[in-house]
Amino acid sequence: MDISPNRLSILLAVHRAGGVVAAAETLQVSPSAVSQQIRQLERECGSRMLHRFPTGATLTQAGRILAETAERIEAELTTARRELADLDETVPSGVVRVGSFASAVRALLLPLLTVLEETRPGLELVVEEAEEAAALPRLRRGELDLVLLERDEHTLPRAPRGMADAPMLDEAWLVVVPPEQPAPTTLADLVRATWIDMAPSTAGAFALDRLERHLGTPLTTRHVAYDYDVVLAMVNQGLGCALLPELAVYAGDVPEGVGVARLPGLGTRQLVVRHRSTRTEPGPATRAVLEALLQQAQSLELG
């Protein structure tokens, strides 16, 4: 049986994307080109790879076997490339890709780029702004080396097998209020405020829910945002108050007149760095960036 590696990778793309059309979009080719390659793979293997329906296609048992094999081959190649790059452990060098949310990119990763250029010229740090849901599968596949995660308080579940988390920073939640609105002095002052909520499942949404439970009364929310800069713009427009982590205020562009209040009982946001943890990983280059990132976080003057 002579199986083309290229066609095997196309089958893997279909498996990951959940269909031929989605895989074609990922590969930036036409769906017919993907289908043609899959049919050729079926002729090479003598087995059908897809159950084809008018609404789409799913992998057959044979297709799943080959897709899982392709994943293992991809993982082995990733490990081999990293082992070759990390042969010389005395001077870490190579490319390290980090996925992160916006406030940490501005406050931590961009300054770290300058530090590494001066202290670790052999390292190339590639920063990607990425949402957690998209970043974690890429970390597992070896497309990213480090991923920064945020959680309200210490609610991050244990890292899955083959992964490890390095605690990086605990920072306070702050209240930001519109211009000309008195800054709150106690948690009781927050009950009658109108709030800008954060997108579901984000640390900010969990923090506001926790505040609501602590106050024992429903909070009025009117708008929803994902990016902390958008939240600041909404607050500046007078649309409501908001909870922001200290780093977002530290790294963001707080409009003139927007008030910032630090109140006991608002809790903290936890930042961690997740990386692969295997016999060979993290390699020297990733370890060097991880250590530098933790030092960068500890050097921040917050509070």
C-alpha positions as CSV (number, residue, x, y, z in Angstrom):
1,M,0.0,0.0,0.0
2,D,1.6,3.3,-1.2
3,I,-0.1,6.2,0.6
4,S,0.7,9.8,-0.4
5,P,1.8,11.9,2.7
6,N,0.2,14.9,1.1
7,R,-3.2,13.1,0.7
8,L,-2.9,11.9,4.3
9,S,-2.5,15.5,5.5
10,I,-5.6,16.5,3.5
11,L,-7.6,13.7,5.2
12,L,-6.3,15.0,8.5
13,A,-7.5,18.5,7.6
14,V,-10.9,17.2,6.8
15,H,-11.0,15.4,10.1
16,R,-9.9,18.5,12.1
17,A,-12.2,20.9,10.2
18,G,-15.2,18.6,10.3
19,G,-15.9,18.4,6.6
20,V,-14.6,18.9,3.1
21,V,-15.8,22.5,2.6
22,A,-14.3,23.6,5.9
23,A,-11.0,21.8,5.2
24,A,-10.9,23.5,1.8
25,E,-11.2,26.9,3.4
26,T,-8.4,26.0,5.8
27,L,-6.2,24.7,3.0
28,Q,-7.2,27.6,0.7
29,V,-8.1,25.3,-2.1
30,S,-11.4,24.4,-3.7
31,P,-13.7,21.7,-2.2
32,S,-13.5,19.7,-5.4
33,A,-9.7,19.6,-5.1
34,V,-10.0,18.2,-1.6
35,S,-12.6,15.6,-2.7
36,Q,-10.4,14.6,-5.7
37,Q,-7.4,14.0,-3.3
38,I,-9.6,12.0,-0.9
39,R,-10.9,9.8,-3.8
40,Q,-7.3,9.1,-4.9
41,L,-6.4,8.2,-1.3
42,E,-9.4,5.8,-1.3
43,R,-8.0,4.1,-4.4
44,E,-4.6,3.9,-2.9
45,C,-5.9,2.2,0.3
46,G,-8.8,0.3,-1.2
47,S,-11.1,1.6,1.5
48,R,-13.6,4.4,1.6
49,M,-12.5,7.3,3.7
50,L,-15.7,9.3,3.9
51,H,-19.4,8.8,4.4
52,R,-20.8,11.3,1.8
53,F,-24.2,13.0,2.4
54,P,-26.0,15.8,0.6
55,T,-25.3,18.0,3.7
56,G,-21.6,17.1,4.1
57,A,-19.3,14.2,4.9
58,T,-17.9,12.3,7.9
59,L,-15.0,10.0,8.3
60,T,-15.5,6.2,8.0
61,Q,-13.7,3.9,10.5
62,A,-10.9,3.5,7.9
63,G,-10.7,7.3,7.5
64,R,-10.5,7.8,11.3
65,I,-7.7,5.2,11.5
66,L,-5.6,7.0,8.9
67,A,-6.4,10.5,10.4
68,E,-5.3,9.3,13.8
69,T,-2.1,7.9,12.2
70,A,-1.5,11.2,10.5
71,E,-1.8,13.0,13.8
72,R,0.8,10.7,15.4
73,I,3.2,11.2,12.5
74,E,2.7,15.0,12.7
75,A,3.4,14.9,16.5
76,E,6.6,12.8,16.0
77,L,7.8,15.1,13.3
78,T,7.2,18.1,15.6
79,T,9.1,16.4,18.4
80,A,12.0,15.5,16.0
81,R,12.3,19.1,14.7
82,R,12.4,20.4,18.3
83,E,15.0,17.8,19.4
84,L,17.2,18.8,16.4
85,A,16.9,22.5,17.2
86,D,17.6,21.9,20.9
87,L,20.8,19.8,20.6
88,D,22.9,22.6,21.9
89,E,21.4,23.4,25.3
90,T,24.2,25.8,26.3
91,V,22.9,28.6,24.1
92,P,19.1,28.3,23.6
93,S,18.1,29.4,20.1
94,G,15.2,29.1,17.8
95,V,11.7,30.3,17.3
96,V,9.2,30.2,20.2
97,R,5.6,31.0,19.4
98,V,3.4,32.5,22.1
99,G,-0.4,32.9,22.0
100,S,-2.0,35.5,24.3
101,F,-4.9,37.8,24.9
102,A,-4.5,41.5,24.2
103,S,-3.8,43.0,27.6
104,A,-0.9,40.6,28.3
105,V,0.5,41.2,24.8
106,R,0.8,44.9,25.5
107,A,1.9,44.7,29.1
108,L,4.1,41.6,29.0
109,L,5.0,40.2,25.6
110,L,5.9,43.4,23.7
111,P,8.3,44.5,26.4
112,L,9.7,41.0,26.5
113,L,10.5,41.2,22.8
114,T,12.9,44.1,23.6
115,V,14.5,42.2,26.5
116,L,15.1,39.1,24.5
117,E,16.6,41.0,21.6
118,E,19.2,42.4,24.0
119,T,19.8,39.3,26.2
120,R,19.0,36.3,24.0
121,P,19.8,37.2,20.4
122,G,19.5,33.5,19.4
123,L,15.8,33.4,20.3
124,E,13.1,34.6,18.1
125,L,9.8,35.3,19.9
126,V,6.7,35.2,17.7
127,V,3.6,36.7,19.4
128,E,0.1,35.9,18.3
129,E,-3.0,37.4,19.7
130,A,-5.3,34.4,20.0
131,E,-8.5,33.5,21.9
132,E,-8.1,30.6,24.3
133,A,-10.5,28.3,22.4
134,A,-8.4,28.5,19.3
135,A,-5.0,28.7,21.0
136,L,-5.1,25.5,23.1
137,P,-5.7,23.1,20.2
138,R,-2.7,24.8,18.4
139,L,-0.6,24.3,21.5
140,R,-1.4,20.6,21.5
141,R,-0.5,20.3,17.9
142,G,2.8,22.1,18.3
143,E,1.8,25.2,16.4
144,L,2.2,27.3,19.6
145,D,4.8,26.7,22.3
146,L,3.3,28.8,25.1
147,V,-0.3,30.0,25.7
148,L,-1.2,32.6,28.3
149,L,-4.5,32.0,30.1
150,E,-6.7,34.1,32.4
151,R,-9.1,33.0,35.1
152,D,-11.1,34.8,37.7
153,E,-9.6,33.9,41.1
154,H,-7.9,30.4,41.1
155,T,-10.6,28.6,39.0
156,L,-8.3,27.2,36.3
157,P,-8.8,23.4,36.2
158,R,-5.8,21.0,36.3
159,A,-3.8,21.0,33.0
160,P,-4.6,18.0,30.8
161,R,-2.2,15.2,30.4
162,G,0.9,16.2,28.5
163,M,0.5,19.9,29.5
164,A,1.6,21.9,32.5
165,D,0.7,25.4,33.9
166,A,3.2,27.9,35.3
167,P,1.5,30.5,37.6
168,M,2.6,33.9,36.4
169,L,0.6,36.7,38.1
170,D,-2.3,37.5,40.4
171,E,-3.7,40.9,39.9
172,A,-6.6,42.9,41.4
173,W,-9.9,43.5,39.7
174,L,-10.7,47.3,39.6
175,V,-13.9,49.2,39.0
176,V,-13.8,51.8,36.2
177,V,-16.6,54.4,36.1
178,P,-17.7,57.0,33.5
179,P,-16.4,60.6,33.6
180,E,-18.1,62.8,36.2
181,Q,-19.6,59.8,38.0
182,P,-18.4,59.6,41.7
183,A,-16.0,56.7,42.3
184,P,-17.3,54.0,44.6
185,T,-15.8,53.7,48.0
186,T,-17.4,50.5,49.2
187,L,-18.9,47.4,47.5
188,A,-22.4,48.6,48.6
189,D,-22.0,51.6,46.2
190,L,-21.9,49.1,43.3
191,V,-25.5,47.8,43.7
192,R,-27.3,50.5,41.7
193,A,-24.7,50.9,39.0
194,T,-25.3,49.9,35.4
195,W,-22.6,47.5,34.2
196,I,-20.9,46.6,31.0
197,D,-20.7,42.8,31.0
198,M,-17.9,40.7,29.5
199,A,-18.5,38.0,26.9
200,P,-19.6,34.6,28.4
201,S,-17.0,32.3,29.8
202,T,-14.4,35.0,30.1
203,A,-12.6,35.8,33.4
204,G,-14.4,39.2,33.4
205,A,-17.9,37.6,33.2
206,F,-17.1,35.2,36.0
207,A,-15.8,38.1,38.1
208,L,-19.0,40.1,37.6
209,D,-21.1,37.0,38.4
210,R,-19.1,36.5,41.6
211,L,-19.6,40.2,42.6
212,E,-23.4,39.8,42.0
213,R,-23.5,36.7,44.3
214,H,-21.4,38.6,46.9
215,L,-23.8,41.6,46.9
216,G,-26.8,39.3,47.0
217,T,-28.8,41.2,44.4
218,P,-29.0,41.1,40.6
219,L,-26.8,43.7,38.8
220,T,-28.1,45.7,35.9
221,T,-26.1,45.0,32.7
222,R,-26.7,46.6,29.4
223,H,-23.8,46.0,27.0
224,V,-21.4,43.2,26.4
225,A,-17.8,43.3,25.2
226,Y,-14.9,41.0,24.8
227,D,-11.9,43.4,24.4
228,Y,-10.9,45.5,27.4
229,D,-10.2,48.5,25.2
230,V,-13.7,48.3,24.0
231,V,-14.9,48.2,27.6
232,L,-12.9,51.4,28.4
233,A,-14.4,53.1,25.4
234,M,-17.9,52.2,26.5
235,V,-17.2,53.4,30.0
236,N,-15.9,56.7,28.6
237,Q,-19.1,57.0,26.6
238,G,-21.1,56.8,29.9
239,L,-22.6,53.5,29.0
240,G,-21.9,51.9,32.4
241,C,-19.3,50.8,34.9
242,A,-17.1,47.8,34.4
243,L,-14.7,45.4,36.2
244,L,-11.2,45.4,34.6
245,P,-8.1,43.5,35.7
246,E,-5.2,45.6,36.9
247,L,-3.1,44.7,33.9
248,A,-5.7,45.9,31.4
249,V,-5.7,49.3,33.1
250,Y,-1.9,49.3,33.5
251,A,-1.5,48.4,29.8
252,G,-4.5,50.1,28.3
253,D,-5.2,53.7,27.3
254,V,-7.6,54.9,30.0
255,P,-9.5,57.9,28.7
256,E,-9.1,61.1,30.6
257,G,-11.9,61.5,33.1
258,V,-12.6,57.7,33.5
259,G,-12.4,56.9,37.2
260,V,-10.6,53.8,38.6
261,A,-11.3,52.5,42.0
262,R,-9.6,49.7,44.0
263,L,-12.0,48.1,46.5
264,P,-11.5,45.3,49.0
265,G,-13.5,42.2,48.1
266,L,-13.3,42.5,44.3
267,G,-10.9,39.5,44.1
268,T,-8.2,38.8,41.6
269,R,-7.5,37.6,38.1
270,Q,-5.0,34.8,37.8
271,L,-2.6,34.6,34.8
272,V,-0.8,31.3,34.0
273,V,1.3,30.1,31.1
274,R,0.5,26.7,29.7
275,H,3.1,24.6,27.8
276,R,3.6,21.0,26.7
277,S,5.2,18.8,29.3
278,T,6.7,15.6,27.9
279,R,10.0,13.7,28.0
280,T,11.5,16.3,25.5
281,E,9.4,19.4,26.1
282,P,9.6,22.2,26.9
283,G,12.9,22.4,25.0
284,P,15.7,24.9,26.0
285,A,14.4,27.7,23.8
286,T,10.8,27.4,25.2
287,R,12.2,27.1,28.8
288,A,14.3,30.2,28.3
289,V,11.3,32.3,27.0
290,L,9.1,30.9,29.8
291,E,11.6,31.9,32.5
292,A,12.0,35.4,31.0
293,L,8.3,35.8,30.8
294,L,7.8,34.9,34.5
295,Q,10.5,37.4,35.4
296,Q,8.9,40.0,33.2
297,A,5.6,39.5,35.1
298,Q,7.2,39.7,38.5
299,S,8.9,43.0,37.5
300,L,5.6,44.7,36.9
301,E,4.8,47.5,39.4
302,L,1.1,46.9,40.1
303,G,-1.0,47.9,43.1
